[in-house]
């Protein structure tokens, strides 16, 4: 299994737009691409930190999703709303 963990901070005042894109677009893209599980994580307190955790059976399926036109369009839409992002893939034995 491959676990992708993405953490990012939205720009000030852009939290609601990021939240909407995460819930309504990002989660469905991952599910439709074959993610076993996907979790969109929202700020708990008064901060602008978000996260996405997705679990994949095969790395190839994950890479196909990341290279899809729909995902790339979403990333372009999110780019001006986000100030920092960390994207890491882990292997689960």
Buried (B, 14 or more C-beta within 10 A) or exposed (E): EBBBBBBBBBBEEBBEBBBEBBEEBBBEBBBEBBBBEBEBBEBEEEEBBBBBBBBBEEEEBBEBBBEBEEBEEBEEEBEEBBEEEEEEBEEEE
